Amino acid sequence: MIARLLIRIIALAAMAYLVLPLVVIMGASLTQTSYLAFPPQGLTLKWFGVLFDDPSYVSAFITSTLLALAATAVAVLLAVPASLALARYVFAGRAGVSSLLMSPLVLPYVVLGAALLQFGNDFGLARSFEALLVGHVVIVMPFVLRSVLPLLTPEQRALEEASMDLGGTPVATFFLVVLPQIRGGIVSGALLAFISSWINVELSIFNTTSALNTIPVKMFNYVQYTIDPTIAAVSAITIVAAALVIILLDLLIGLDMLSERQQP
């Protein structure tokens, strides 16, 4: 009984430790002072108004959202067939292909960003949305692969073969048998991919301009010269948006599904 109580206290303390920085950021975004202060010196929404009155911040929010959505969608479309190929077929160089697709997990994003800038220059795509999209797909695709591959088990393969034996077409088998089995991996991988794309600075900073900017790069550049509650307001909006996405996912598909491994 005492051990269980102690574990609960430690768990609550760990949760409080993780949540406290978020509380500080939210509080600092409401201060009336022109500098970051916690506890907030008075309460105001002034800094949120300053944020939305600045077209560069609004543009950066839109760019980050579109970029993360597009990179996640392309990564899923590429990672799912790649996972099926790696799990289903034995071919020369399979280990090398798998290592190549996973390599962005261990390569520094700064190196990838510099390489993408050079690559874009050669093709006339430097510092463009297309170049950013290519780079973000490269760095987020491994998250989807890592989430989907473990679900493609021999048992799942047996169900797929049974469907084919019973006359199911490859397309019908994929959508009715394979997809439900790997749905949790796709959703969790896509969520990780979106977050990784949204918060990326190291790769994006090489491939953005004053007119084409993402919110993390905008914040990084802003704090080089000014530190005021506008930064906290941007962070607060991001925190609230993340919380709303999690709640929406829980309402639509259930968060348990993200960690649930489908059993045949």
N, C-alpha and C positions, 0 to 999 in steps of 0.2 A: 504493500500500500504506500509506504513512504517512498520507495523507489519510483513507483508510477507517478506520484505527486512531484517528485524531483524532476523527472523527465518532462512532465508537463510544464513546470516552471522554466526549465531550460529552453523548451520549445517556444514558449511565449516570449522569453527574453530575446531569443534569436529573431523571432518575427518582429518584435519591437525595434531591434537593432537595424533590421532591413527596411522597416517602414519609416523610421525616424527621419532619414534624409529627405524622403518624399514630403513629409510634413513640413520640414524646414523650408523646402523649395516653395511649396504652396503658400506658406505663411509669408515668405519674403516677397512673393509676387503681389501681395496685398498691402504692403507698407506704403505709407504716404511720403516717406523720405526719398530723396533722389539717389540714395545708395542702398545696397543690400543690407537689410536689418532683420534680425529675428531675436525675440518676438517682434512682430511688425509694429511700427510706430503709427498707430491708427490703421484704419481699414479703408481701402479705396480700390476701385477697378480702373484707375487712371492708366496704369501701365499696359493693361490689355487694350485700351483704346489707342494708346501710342503704337502698340504692335500692329493693330489692324489698320491704322492710318498710314502705315509705312508700306508702300507698294512692293518694296523689295522683299519684305518678310512674307507678304501674302503670296508673291510669286514663288518664293523659295518653298513655302508650304505646298503649293500646288505641284511644283516640280518634283519634290521629294515623294509626294503621294503617287503621282503618275509613274514615276520611275520605279518605286517599290512595287506597285501593282503590276506593271509591265514585266519587270525582272522576275517577279514571282511566277507569273503566268507562263512565261517562256521557260523558266527553269523547270516547272512541273511538266510541261509538254515535252521537254527533252529528257528529264530525269526518269520519268516513268518507263518509256520504252528502253532507255539505257539500262535500267534496273532489270527489266524483263530479259533483256539480252544477256546480261552478266549472270543472272540467276539460272537461266534456262539452257544456255548453250555453252559447250566447251569448244574453244577455238584458240588457235595460236595467238599468243599475245594478250590473252584475256586479263591476266594479272597486271600487265603493263597498262592496258586501257583503264582498268579500275584504279590503279595508282595515279594515272594522269588526271582522271576526272576528280579524284579526291585531293589532288595536290594543292588546290587553293586553300585548303584548311591549314596547311603548314607553311605556305609561302607568305612572306610579309606583304601586306596590302600596299605598302609604299612602293615596293618593287613592281608589283602588278600595275599600279597606277602610272609609274614612270614608263613601263613597257607599253602600256596602252596609249600613252601620249605619243610615243615614238611611232607605234603602229598606226595610230590615227593620222599622223602627219604624212605617212607614206601613201595613204589612201584618201587624203583630203577630208578626213572626218574628225580631225583633232578638235577637242573642246566643243563637242556637239552632243545633243541628247542621244543620238545613235551610239556614239562612242561610250557614253556613260552606261547606256543600256547593255552593251556588250560586256563591259567590265563587271557590272553588277550581276549579270547572269552567270558569269564565270565564278564569282565568289559565293553566290547563294545556291547554285545547283548542287554542290556536295551535301548541303543540309537535307535536301529532299531525297537524294540518293541514300544517305545514311538512315533515313527514316523508313524508306520503302523496302530496301534490300532485305532486312531481317524478317519481313513479313512474307517473303516469297519462299516458303518452306516446301519440302517434299510433300507434306500433307496437302498443302494448298495446290500443288501441282497435280496431285491425284484427283482432286475435285475438278480441275480444269480438264484433265484427260477424260474423266467420266462424262463431262458435259459434251465433249467432242464425240465420244463413243455413242452418245444418245442422239446425235444428229445436230447438235448445236454448231452454228457457224462460228468462225473465229471472232467476229465482231460481237455476236450475241454472248459468247462465252466470256469475252473480256468485260463487257458491261454488266452482265448478270452474275458472274462467278468471281472473276479476278478482282474487279474494282471494289465490290463490297468488302473483300478480304484485306485490301491494302488501303482502304479509305482513311483509316486512322493515321497511317503513316504519311499519306499525302497531305492531310490537313495539318498535322503537327509540323511536317517539314516545310509546308508553305508558310505557316505562321513564323517559324524560325527564319525562313528566307526573307519574308517581308520585314521583320525587325532588323535583320542584319543589313539589308539594303537601306532601310530608313536611317539608321544611325551611322552609316559608314562615312568616315572623314578621309582616311588615308588615301584611298583610291580616288575618291571624288575630287579632292582638292587639286589634283593634277589636271582635271578635265572639265573644270567649271570656269565660267567667266562672270563678269558683273551682271550680265543679262541672263545667264543660265547658271543658277545657283541652287544648291540644296540647303535645307535648313541646318544640318550639322555644320556644313562649311560656313554658312552665313554666321552662325553663332561663334564658331572658331575665330573667324576674322573680326567679328564685332568686339570680342573680349580682348583683342590685342590692343585696343585703343580706349574702350569705354566699358565700364562695369556698372550697370544700373539695374533696377528691378525689371527692365524689359526682358533681360535674359531669363530671369526667374519666371516671368509670364509665359515665355515660349516653352520652358520646361514644364510648367504647370499644365499648359494645353496639351502637350505630348503625353503627360501622365494621365490626364482625364481621358484622352482619346484611346490610350492603351487599355484603360479600365473598361471603357464602353465596348471596345472590340471584344475583350474577354467575356464580358457579360452577354453580348450578342451571340458569341459562339456557344456559350453555355445554354442560352435559350433555344438556339436553332438546332444544335447537334449534340450538346452535352459535352462537358470537358472530360468526363470519364472515357469517352470514346477515343480521345487523343492518346491515352495511354493503354487502351484496351487492345489486347492482341486477339484477333479473331481466331476462334478454334473451329476446325472442320468437324 
